[in-house]
Amino acid sequence: MKNIIKLLLWFLLALLNVAFFWAGVFLFQNEYYELSIVLFSLLFLIDFFIINPKGYPYRYVIPALALLFVLVLYPIYFTFKVAFTNYGTGHFMSRQEAIERLLYDPNFSYVVDSTPVSYKVFVVYDGLSPTEDFVILFRISDTIYLGEKPRPVVARGQEVLLSQFNLIPVTDETVSLNGDTFRIVPWPADLSEINLVVRNDTTYKSFYSPDDEILRLNAPYFKSRIAQNHLVNAEYVLPDGKKLALRIAPDGEWRFMHVERLYRLAYKEVYDGGKMKIKTTVVNNLTGREVIEKEGAFYDVDENGNETFLVGFIDFVGWKNFLRIVKDPKVSGPFFRIFLWTFVWAVLSVVLSLAVGLPFALVLNNPRLRGRNLYRTLLIIPWAIPVFISALVWRNGLLNETYGVINKFLLPLLGLDPVKWFNDPFWARVGVLLVNVWLTFPYMMTISLGALQSIPPELYEVAAIDGAGRFRRFVHITFPLLMTIIAPLLVSSFAFSFNNFTIIYLITGGGPPIPNSTTPTGYTDILISYVYKLAFEGGQGQDFGFASAISILIFFLVGGISFVNFKLSGAFEEVSR
């Protein structure tokens, strides 16, 4: 039985190796080199720990090691990598991919002859329903040409940049194509008279033609299923090399026209450092002008010197994203305002929650208090309820400016005017602080209560004998010993509040917005919510490079502040000993 289990474990290890190796090769082929290296390194360490007897103790850390590599180390590396690039909206692909798109994408082509080419689409029916299995007949200068469904010739992953099919002329009733025999029915006949195309045992029936009033009724299916799925990025090539592509004609119909590539590759000699080099450039076939490449994008230039953006690519920009924080006043102003508020938000969240939680802990620490367990349970409820539920209850039930409990009932009862919780910068900040204190004071109460119970009671007895009252005992005994115990937890609470995205996003969404800012910023935004808006909700597009740069700053800020707080609180004293 043991041998069977051992054999099964070795089989599982082999499967793991195959899966990791295949994933690594797949990522490497798709130019995800760093993640591929991470997987191969992780696979090597796993095999080493399992096969090598000396690595036996490390087998138990394999799950943690896998999570460390994939969820910690690689994201950190990727963030640092992206921070020095222009990765974002309009800049999602490599330079090579951008050039391929300019050369092969049918969108970058122009109509040579606006005279449309007559065509008719034939499809296979499944009962009474048409399918996407089709062939096309073209008529050019009294010659009929046959074409099948275009085949991908240039693809990037799952995305097909260009599909093509080489047309063959129909000179007889039967035509041989790729080992199949096609029969045109009837033949000879004009294109408008042909009703069937028989391929071996498969029959294609006439389905759509923009020149046929009856077949034009099938236009919705043709445009939505056949054209959009198979012909938008496709070209049919005639024997003389001319290309046909589907375009929208002036009459609004989708027709095939003669097209040519708008751009081509060219080579020129340049001198770099006193040496001659061959440089690859992209040239406009219509104007003969060279496409300008700058700031991670290609631009076309007209006769007046006006530049038109064509396609962008991921490019190294150095310290540009970091310097933008300082040099661009429309960025630096909101950024430093957000940074200051983030620091104030984190400090006040910790101080106020401790100020609320500590008195409750002092009360609950009194052994003569009856019903302590009941009170403790009731006070922990805000902490036990999921944050999302509590935040939405506060936003929609309590702080709502129109029908919220505070504005509609509580403030009028006190003779006060309603508060603009979401439109006034000051009260919006008060609102998010109020919600955060409500959610975190039970945590402060719990850790304070645990710390209070660890203080020796003899200290209070000695102080009482010396004549110290309750206040002096709290100031000179309770609070110093309490802070020694909970100081590391307060530092971690500060770091958590510094990046507490959930409360800000669910309560105010970062609003109200800061005027005259080129980036999506609000008065209650903290740095992490600002990064989220830059990366995913930017009004001018996503800017992952700039968001990554700010994330790095947050990392060093939180790490530096936490380190200083730990040193000042003496949290490392036991470790240093």
Phi, psi and omega per residue, in radians:
M1 nan -0.713 3.124
K2 -1.101 -0.669 3.129
N3 -1.129 -0.653 3.134
I4 -1.152 -0.751 3.122
I5 -1.116 -0.723 3.127
K6 -1.110 -0.741 3.110
L7 -1.095 -0.679 3.115
L8 -1.133 -0.698 3.122
L9 -1.137 -0.709 3.092
W10 -1.139 -0.603 3.099
F11 -1.157 -0.723 3.100
L12 -1.122 -0.664 3.087
L13 -1.107 -0.712 3.106
A14 -1.099 -0.729 3.104
L15 -1.099 -0.700 3.104
L16 -1.081 -0.735 3.116
N17 -1.098 -0.758 -3.140
V18 -1.112 -0.782 -3.118
A19 -1.120 -0.803 -3.140
F20 -1.155 -0.702 -3.125
F21 -1.151 -0.762 3.123
W22 -1.103 -0.756 3.134
A23 -1.109 -0.704 3.122
G24 -1.122 -0.759 3.121
V25 -1.135 -0.737 3.135
F26 -1.065 -0.786 3.128
L27 -1.137 -0.664 3.141
F28 -1.161 -0.721 3.131
Q29 -1.144 -0.506 3.130
N30 -1.661 0.310 3.012
E31 1.208 0.395 2.973
Y32 -1.658 1.185 -2.972
Y33 -1.143 -0.744 -3.056
E34 -1.132 -0.812 3.132
L35 -1.144 -0.588 3.071
S36 -1.103 -0.753 3.115
I37 -1.116 -0.673 3.101
V38 -1.055 -0.777 -3.130
L39 -1.153 -0.760 3.128
F40 -1.128 -0.698 3.106
S41 -1.126 -0.744 3.118
L42 -1.120 -0.699 3.111
L43 -1.113 -0.711 3.128
F44 -1.102 -0.778 -3.128
L45 -1.148 -0.701 3.129
I46 -1.090 -0.808 3.129
D47 -1.113 -0.671 -3.126
F48 -1.135 -0.762 -3.120
F49 -1.175 -0.568 -3.079
I50 -1.494 -0.726 -3.055
I51 -1.415 -0.710 -3.088
N52 -1.381 2.147 -3.140
P53 -1.046 -0.532 -3.139
K54 -1.223 -0.339 -3.138
G55 -1.617 0.201 -3.076
Y56 -0.986 -0.778 -3.107
P57 -1.088 -0.433 -3.068
Y58 -1.455 -0.086 -3.126
R59 -1.092 -0.521 -3.064
Y60 -1.329 -0.221 3.133
V61 -1.726 0.100 -3.103
I62 -1.039 -0.831 3.109
P63 -1.019 -0.785 3.123
A64 -1.133 -0.639 3.124
L65 -1.129 -0.728 3.117
A66 -1.088 -0.792 3.125
L67 -1.144 -0.632 3.128
L68 -1.083 -0.796 -3.106
F69 -1.172 -0.839 -2.980
V70 -1.424 -0.655 -3.017
L71 -1.784 -0.178 -3.115
V72 -2.129 -1.074 -3.027
L73 -1.148 -0.839 -3.118
Y74 -1.143 -0.784 3.078
P75 -1.026 -0.652 3.100
I76 -1.106 -0.822 3.124
Y77 -1.071 -0.778 -3.086
F78 -1.116 -0.663 3.118
T79 -1.120 -0.773 3.114
F80 -1.120 -0.667 3.141
K81 -1.144 -0.791 -3.084
V82 -1.210 -0.536 -3.081
A83 -1.071 -0.402 -3.122
F84 -1.807 0.356 3.105
T85 -2.233 3.052 3.084
N86 -1.734 0.444 -3.072
Y87 -0.990 2.151 -3.121
G88 2.949 -2.861 -3.126
T89 -1.009 2.227 -3.100
G90 1.476 -0.101 -3.112
H91 -2.403 1.101 -3.091
F92 -1.840 -0.169 -3.031
M93 -2.099 2.914 3.094
S94 -1.345 2.946 3.130
R95 -1.101 -0.695 3.132
Q96 -1.106 -0.720 3.101
E97 -1.130 -0.659 3.121
A98 -1.138 -0.721 3.110
I99 -1.137 -0.738 3.099
E100 -1.048 -0.662 3.134
R101 -1.160 -0.709 3.107
L102 -1.126 -0.607 -3.053
L103 -1.454 -0.572 -2.951
Y104 -2.058 -0.412 -3.101
D105 -1.125 2.156 3.126
P106 -1.017 -0.339 3.071
N107 -1.129 -0.452 3.093
F108 -1.728 1.054 3.079
S109 -2.453 2.899 3.141
Y110 -2.347 2.667 -3.109
V111 -1.398 2.130 3.123
V112 -1.397 -0.780 -3.111
D113 -2.264 2.082 -3.088
S114 -1.334 -0.045 3.089
T115 -1.268 2.073 -3.093
P116 -1.258 2.710 3.117
V117 -1.762 2.277 3.123
S118 -1.211 2.426 -3.138
Y119 -2.632 2.796 3.084
K120 -2.486 2.347 -3.106
V121 -1.750 2.343 3.089
F122 -2.076 2.326 -3.095
V123 -2.223 2.819 3.036
V124 -1.585 2.338 3.127
Y125 -1.717 2.413 2.987
D126 -1.803 1.595 -2.981
G127 1.260 -2.010 3.097
L128 -1.798 -0.004 -3.071
S129 -1.781 2.306 3.081
P130 -1.269 2.680 3.088
T131 -2.018 3.127 3.128
E132 -1.657 0.202 3.024
D133 -1.502 1.930 -2.991
F134 -2.480 2.836 2.936
V135 -2.328 2.779 -3.116
I136 -2.239 2.420 3.004
L137 -1.941 2.295 3.099
F138 -1.969 2.609 3.018
R139 -2.115 2.039 -3.141
I140 -2.303 2.007 3.125
S141 0.943 0.893 3.090
D142 1.146 0.236 3.097
T143 -2.001 2.327 3.116
I144 -1.624 2.335 3.108
Y145 -2.107 2.503 -3.121
L146 -1.906 2.355 3.090
G147 -2.429 2.515 3.074
E148 -1.717 -3.001 3.060
K149 -1.088 2.231 -3.102
P150 -1.048 2.589 3.137
R151 -1.903 2.427 3.138
P152 -1.049 2.312 3.078
V153 -2.063 -0.459 3.079
V154 -2.327 2.042 -3.107
A155 -2.403 2.645 3.071
R156 -2.248 1.682 -3.040
G157 1.225 -2.210 3.108
Q158 -1.498 -0.221 -3.109
E159 -1.506 2.221 3.114
V160 -1.681 2.048 3.111
L161 -1.413 -0.659 -3.069
L162 -2.628 2.288 2.992
S163 -2.042 2.532 -3.115
Q164 -2.447 2.782 2.984
F165 -2.647 2.328 -3.137
N166 -1.508 2.022 -3.118
L167 -1.250 2.604 3.063
I168 -2.155 2.459 -3.136
P169 -1.290 2.522 3.098
V170 -1.732 1.942 -3.127
T171 -1.971 -0.133 -3.136
D172 -2.527 3.082 -3.130
E173 -1.128 -0.566 3.125
T174 -2.000 2.517 -3.133
V175 -2.368 2.367 3.086
S176 -1.717 2.263 -3.116
L177 -2.547 2.055 3.110
N178 0.926 0.699 3.096
G179 1.458 -0.069 3.104
D180 -1.841 2.667 3.113
T181 -1.896 2.161 3.117
F182 -1.868 2.393 3.120
R183 -2.117 2.228 -3.107
I184 -1.653 2.235 -3.087
V185 -2.258 2.179 -0.147
P186 -1.419 2.910 3.091
W187 -2.592 2.417 -0.091
P188 -1.304 2.628 -3.125
A189 -2.887 2.831 3.044
D190 -1.325 2.804 -3.107
L191 -1.000 -0.676 -3.112
S192 -1.184 -0.332 -3.085
E193 -1.655 -0.253 -3.115
I194 -1.299 2.234 -3.073
N195 -1.956 -0.491 -3.057
L196 -2.340 2.607 2.929
V197 -2.274 2.031 -3.079
V198 -1.805 2.126 3.123
R199 -1.959 1.840 -3.037
N200 0.926 -1.908 3.134
D201 -1.820 0.139 -3.112
T202 -1.821 2.328 -3.113
T203 -1.906 2.228 3.062
Y204 -1.838 2.182 -3.112
K205 -1.803 2.569 3.132
S206 -1.020 2.346 -3.001
F207 -2.247 -0.798 -3.068
Y208 -2.590 2.456 2.982
S209 -2.745 2.285 -3.140
P210 -1.172 -0.227 -3.117
D211 -1.704 0.021 -3.128
D212 -1.988 2.096 -3.063
E213 -1.068 -0.692 -3.109
I214 -1.273 -0.844 -3.120
L215 -1.165 -0.377 -3.139
R216 -1.155 -0.285 3.078
L217 -1.138 -0.358 3.120
N218 -1.551 0.191 -3.083
A219 -1.013 -0.744 -3.127
P220 -1.000 -0.779 3.132
Y221 -1.181 -0.739 -3.133
F222 -1.051 -0.781 -3.074
K223 -1.259 -0.705 -3.040
S224 -1.434 -0.548 -3.036
R225 -1.871 -0.831 -3.058
I226 -1.500 -0.925 -3.089
A227 -1.154 -0.859 -3.090
Q228 -1.145 -0.631 -3.063
N229 -1.502 -0.471 -2.976
H230 -2.257 -0.383 -2.972
L231 -1.995 -0.230 -3.097
V232 -1.084 -0.756 3.136
N233 -1.878 0.669 -3.052
A234 -2.160 2.695 3.061
E235 -2.387 2.475 3.003
Y236 -1.869 2.250 -3.035
V237 -1.836 2.195 3.095
L238 -1.366 2.849 3.141
P239 -1.005 -0.517 3.132
D240 -1.480 0.101 3.092
G241 1.632 -0.173 3.110
K242 -1.214 2.650 -3.027
K243 -2.030 2.523 3.055
L244 -2.062 2.354 3.130
A245 -2.437 2.693 -3.097
L246 -1.419 2.203 3.128
R247 -2.390 2.804 3.082
I248 -1.543 2.029 -3.099
A249 -1.326 2.900 3.112
P250 -1.002 -0.466 3.128
D251 -1.435 0.036 3.100
G252 1.581 -0.123 3.131
E253 -1.480 2.683 3.096
W254 -1.544 1.950 -3.049
R255 -2.255 2.723 3.066
F256 -1.519 2.378 3.137
M257 -2.374 2.807 3.089
H258 -1.302 2.201 -3.124
V259 -2.247 2.833 3.039
E260 -2.418 2.801 3.104
R261 -1.162 2.386 3.128
L262 -1.406 -0.482 -3.074
Y263 -2.252 2.678 3.094
R264 -2.501 2.819 3.071
L265 -1.450 2.531 3.060
A266 -2.460 2.835 -3.113
Y267 -2.229 2.443 3.093
K268 -2.468 2.723 -3.125
E269 -1.590 2.242 3.090
V270 -2.262 2.682 3.102
Y271 -1.828 2.148 -3.130
D272 -2.273 1.975 -3.106
G273 1.122 0.598 3.130
G274 1.405 0.035 3.130
K275 -2.042 2.489 3.127
M276 -1.460 2.296 3.119
K277 -2.271 2.695 3.080
I278 -1.666 2.108 -3.102
K279 -1.917 2.383 3.091
T280 -1.531 2.256 3.125
T281 -2.252 2.904 3.082
V282 -1.984 2.297 -3.052
V283 -2.119 2.445 3.055
N284 -1.368 2.111 -3.103
N285 -1.194 -0.474 -3.129
L286 -1.357 -0.790 -3.060
T287 -1.715 -0.335 -3.085
G288 1.327 0.099 -3.116
R289 -1.549 2.588 3.118
E290 -1.368 2.384 3.102
V291 -1.265 2.350 -3.123
I292 -1.452 2.364 3.090
E293 -2.027 2.028 3.127
K294 -2.733 2.602 3.066
E295 0.863 0.718 3.065
G296 1.236 0.612 3.140
A297 -2.760 2.775 3.044
F298 -1.856 2.355 3.139
Y299 -2.199 2.367 3.021
D300 -1.606 2.581 -3.070
V301 -2.129 2.272 3.093
D302 -1.595 -3.042 -3.063
E303 -1.177 -0.342 3.127
N304 -1.623 0.035 -3.139
G305 1.479 0.107 3.117
N306 -1.319 2.360 -3.098
E307 -1.706 2.392 3.108
T308 -2.097 2.166 -3.141
F309 -1.164 2.297 3.132
L310 -1.836 -1.082 -3.110
V311 -2.761 2.520 3.127
G312 -1.889 2.864 3.113
F313 -2.545 2.835 -3.124
I314 -1.263 2.183 -3.090
D315 -2.368 2.611 3.102
F316 -1.294 2.219 -3.105
V317 -2.058 0.096 3.111
G318 1.156 -2.323 -3.074
W319 -1.586 0.276 -3.051
K320 -1.017 -0.775 -3.112
N321 -1.128 -0.616 3.129
F322 -1.305 -0.723 -3.140
L323 -1.202 -0.454 3.120
R324 -1.065 -0.559 3.136
I325 -1.105 -0.577 -3.061
V326 -1.659 -0.714 -2.978
K327 -1.483 -0.570 -3.103
D328 -1.489 1.933 -3.074
P329 -1.125 -0.511 3.138
K330 -1.319 -0.207 3.051
V331 -1.799 -0.780 -3.062
S332 -1.149 -0.657 3.134
G333 -1.027 -1.029 3.086
P334 -1.080 -0.613 -3.088
F335 -1.114 -0.868 -3.108
F336 -1.207 -0.525 3.054
R337 -1.157 -0.733 3.115
I338 -1.166 -0.710 3.134
F339 -1.079 -0.767 3.135
L340 -1.099 -0.762 3.127
W341 -1.147 -0.640 3.118
T342 -1.058 -0.759 3.132
F343 -1.145 -0.773 3.117
V344 -1.112 -0.740 3.136
W345 -1.024 -0.806 -3.107
A346 -1.167 -0.761 -3.121
V347 -1.143 -0.842 -3.118
L348 -1.142 -0.625 3.116
S349 -1.058 -0.742 -3.134
V350 -1.259 -0.804 -3.071
V351 -1.147 -0.818 -3.093
L352 -1.200 -0.695 3.115
S353 -1.161 -0.619 3.063
L354 -1.210 -0.667 -3.140
A355 -1.129 -0.506 3.104
V356 -1.509 -0.722 -3.051
G357 -1.305 -0.616 -3.095
L358 -1.128 -0.797 3.097
P359 -1.043 -0.676 3.077
F360 -1.097 -0.678 3.126
A361 -1.143 -0.686 3.120
L362 -1.108 -0.695 3.124
V363 -1.172 -0.802 -3.104
L364 -1.221 -0.307 3.138
N365 -1.415 -0.119 3.133
N366 -1.354 1.997 -3.091
P367 -1.155 -0.305 -3.118
R368 -1.510 -0.065 3.128
L369 -1.322 2.192 3.121
R370 -1.451 2.530 3.109
G371 1.259 0.524 -3.108
R372 -1.054 -0.713 -3.119
N373 -1.092 -0.683 3.117
L374 -1.137 -0.820 3.137
Y375 -1.092 -0.723 3.137
R376 -1.085 -0.716 3.133
T377 -1.125 -0.773 -3.130
L378 -1.132 -0.672 -3.111
L379 -1.289 -0.354 -3.141
I380 -1.484 -0.209 -3.080
I381 -0.943 -0.801 3.125
P382 -1.011 -0.548 3.131
W383 -1.344 -0.546 -3.074
A384 -1.362 -0.525 -3.134
I385 -1.254 2.386 3.121
P386 -0.960 2.467 -3.069
V387 -1.030 -0.712 -3.102
F388 -1.046 -0.748 -3.119
I389 -1.167 -0.811 -3.130
S390 -1.078 -0.751 -3.113
A391 -1.111 -0.737 -3.140
L392 -1.213 -0.602 3.070
V393 -1.119 -0.763 3.106
W394 -1.118 -0.756 -3.076
R395 -1.165 -0.872 -3.008
N396 -1.611 -0.452 -3.063
G397 -1.770 -0.561 -3.047
L398 -1.920 -0.775 -3.028
L399 -1.679 -0.042 -3.132
N400 -1.008 2.294 -3.020
E401 -1.229 -0.386 -3.072
T402 -1.689 -0.944 -3.050
Y403 -2.130 0.265 3.124
G404 -1.184 2.650 -3.098
V405 -1.065 -0.693 -3.082
I406 -1.172 -0.852 -3.094
N407 -1.292 -0.578 -3.020
K408 -1.532 -0.534 -3.043
F409 -2.112 -0.908 -2.992
L410 -1.198 -0.901 -3.096
L411 -1.152 -0.749 3.063
P412 -1.067 -0.565 3.100
L413 -1.107 -0.550 3.124
L414 -1.606 0.012 3.132
G415 1.356 0.426 -3.114
L416 -1.885 2.683 3.112
D417 -1.325 2.694 3.083
P418 -1.056 2.613 -3.105
V419 -1.817 2.392 3.076
K420 -1.498 1.476 -3.035
W421 -1.147 -0.484 -3.046
F422 -1.963 -0.144 -3.077
N423 -2.009 -0.251 3.088
D424 -1.794 2.184 -3.073
P425 -0.977 -0.758 -3.085
F426 -1.146 -0.888 -3.070
W427 -1.241 -0.473 3.055
A428 -1.121 -0.713 3.100
R429 -1.193 -0.684 3.075
V430 -1.073 -0.698 -3.119
G431 -1.094 -0.813 -3.121
V432 -1.201 -0.588 3.068
L433 -1.155 -0.704 3.137
L434 -1.078 -0.766 3.137
V435 -1.158 -0.734 -3.105
N436 -1.166 -0.672 3.097
V437 -1.135 -0.712 3.108
W438 -1.041 -0.672 -3.080
L439 -1.413 -0.429 -3.005
T440 -1.881 -0.261 -3.094
F441 -1.119 -0.553 3.083
P442 -1.089 -0.577 3.092
Y443 -1.132 -0.815 3.116
M444 -1.094 -0.678 3.103
M445 -1.086 -0.726 -3.087
T446 -1.179 -0.831 -3.114
I447 -1.214 -0.579 3.102
S448 -1.197 -0.681 3.129
L449 -1.130 -0.709 3.086
G450 -1.136 -0.681 3.133
A451 -1.211 -0.667 3.134
L452 -1.095 -0.648 -3.115
Q453 -1.268 -0.238 3.117
S454 -1.601 -0.095 3.126
I455 -1.410 2.208 -3.110
P456 -1.052 2.300 3.139
P457 -1.198 -0.334 -3.131
E458 -1.087 -0.520 -3.134
L459 -1.121 -0.676 3.123
Y460 -1.215 -0.631 3.137
E461 -1.134 -0.751 3.123
V462 -1.129 -0.732 -3.140
A463 -1.140 -0.657 3.124
A464 -1.145 -0.676 3.105
I465 -1.089 -0.645 3.124
D466 -1.327 -0.013 3.085
G467 1.604 0.205 -3.136
A468 -1.336 2.326 3.101
G469 -1.433 -3.085 -3.094
R470 -1.113 -0.717 -3.107
F471 -1.128 -0.796 -3.140
R472 -1.164 -0.630 3.079
R473 -1.127 -0.650 3.117
F474 -1.189 -0.743 -3.070
V475 -1.233 -0.720 -3.001
H476 -1.701 -0.290 -3.112
I477 -2.096 -1.041 -3.000
T478 -1.121 -0.959 -3.011
F479 -1.136 -0.800 3.115
P480 -1.062 -0.802 3.132
L481 -1.170 -0.611 3.118
L482 -1.112 -0.796 -3.112
M483 -1.171 -0.559 3.096
T484 -1.081 -0.619 -3.092
I485 -1.439 -0.791 -2.996
I486 -1.657 -0.036 -3.117
A487 -0.978 -0.811 3.097
P488 -1.046 -0.609 3.125
L489 -1.230 -0.590 3.075
L490 -1.166 -0.650 3.089
V491 -1.120 -0.760 3.118
S492 -1.155 -0.612 3.067
S493 -1.134 -0.666 3.075
F494 -1.089 -0.800 3.126
A495 -1.101 -0.681 3.111
F496 -1.140 -0.788 3.136
S497 -1.148 -0.576 3.127
F498 -1.040 -0.558 -3.126
N499 -2.042 0.491 -3.097
N500 -1.384 1.401 -3.084
F501 -1.194 -0.636 -2.967
T502 -1.041 -0.863 -3.072
I503 -1.103 -0.815 -3.107
I504 -1.086 -0.789 -3.054
Y505 -1.211 -0.692 -3.071
L506 -1.394 -0.544 -3.078
I507 -1.482 -0.984 -3.055
T508 -2.045 -0.207 -3.054
G509 1.137 0.311 -3.109
G510 1.589 -0.209 -3.072
G511 -1.342 3.087 -0.044
P512 -1.229 2.700 -3.030
P513 -1.187 2.604 3.067
I514 -1.497 2.161 -3.117
P515 -1.230 2.769 3.068
N516 1.041 0.641 3.099
S517 -2.031 2.350 -3.137
T518 -1.427 -0.181 3.095
T519 -1.996 2.694 -3.099
P520 -1.261 1.669 -3.074
T521 -2.211 2.679 3.097
G522 -2.416 2.902 -3.068
Y523 -1.204 -0.478 3.129
T524 -1.746 0.060 3.090
D525 -1.110 2.381 2.908
I526 -1.836 3.035 -2.999
L527 -1.018 -0.691 -3.069
I528 -1.232 -0.643 3.081
S529 -1.249 -0.549 3.052
Y530 -1.115 -0.742 3.094
V531 -1.090 -0.739 3.131
Y532 -1.059 -0.764 3.136
K533 -1.127 -0.712 3.114
L534 -1.090 -0.694 -3.044
A535 -1.393 -0.600 -2.966
F536 -2.229 -0.304 -3.043
E537 -2.226 0.338 -3.114
G538 -1.123 2.293 3.121
G539 -1.135 -0.469 3.118
Q540 -1.757 0.291 3.138
G541 1.917 2.964 -3.133
Q542 -1.452 2.431 -3.116
D543 -2.265 1.416 -3.081
F544 -1.207 -0.560 -3.136
G545 -1.114 -0.855 3.132
F546 -1.152 -0.694 3.107
A547 -1.102 -0.680 3.109
S548 -1.158 -0.662 3.109
A549 -1.078 -0.753 3.116
I550 -1.191 -0.607 3.094
S551 -1.079 -0.673 3.098
I552 -1.131 -0.728 3.093
L553 -1.086 -0.717 3.096
I554 -1.063 -0.732 -3.136
F555 -1.015 -0.840 -3.112
F556 -1.270 -0.592 3.114
L557 -1.140 -0.884 -3.128
V558 -1.121 -0.743 3.125
G559 -1.105 -0.751 -3.138
G560 -1.165 -0.801 3.136
I561 -1.110 -0.725 3.131
S562 -1.119 -0.706 3.140
F563 -1.101 -0.769 3.130
V564 -1.107 -0.741 3.136
N565 -1.126 -0.689 3.097
F566 -1.104 -0.717 -3.141
K567 -1.147 -0.752 -3.115
L568 -1.205 -0.576 -3.122
S569 -1.456 -0.130 3.136
G570 1.295 0.416 -3.104
A571 -1.194 -0.371 -3.106
F572 -1.668 0.101 -3.050
E573 -1.095 -0.812 -3.120
E574 -1.151 -0.626 -3.141
V575 -1.183 -0.710 -3.095
S576 -1.191 -0.425 3.101
R577 -1.276 nan nan
